[in-house]
């Protein structure tokens, strides 16, 4: 797919063991095994408004401005697996 220079990527990894990554407010979730990751691709203007909370076995990602922008979720092979809003 190749990186779009107008977008930025945030890598979300399950470094210490299995983790569930949930994108809010929509509730889209992915389960990652240890050392697996997914990437959130978004407009860099929105990045300061993204809230990421981490706890044992989970990551919650709160995305700003529902409906105003696409958020693309990529797997470790850079393939799109979801598009939010």
Order of alpha helices (4+ residues) and beta strands (2+ residues): beta-beta-beta-beta-beta-beta-beta-beta
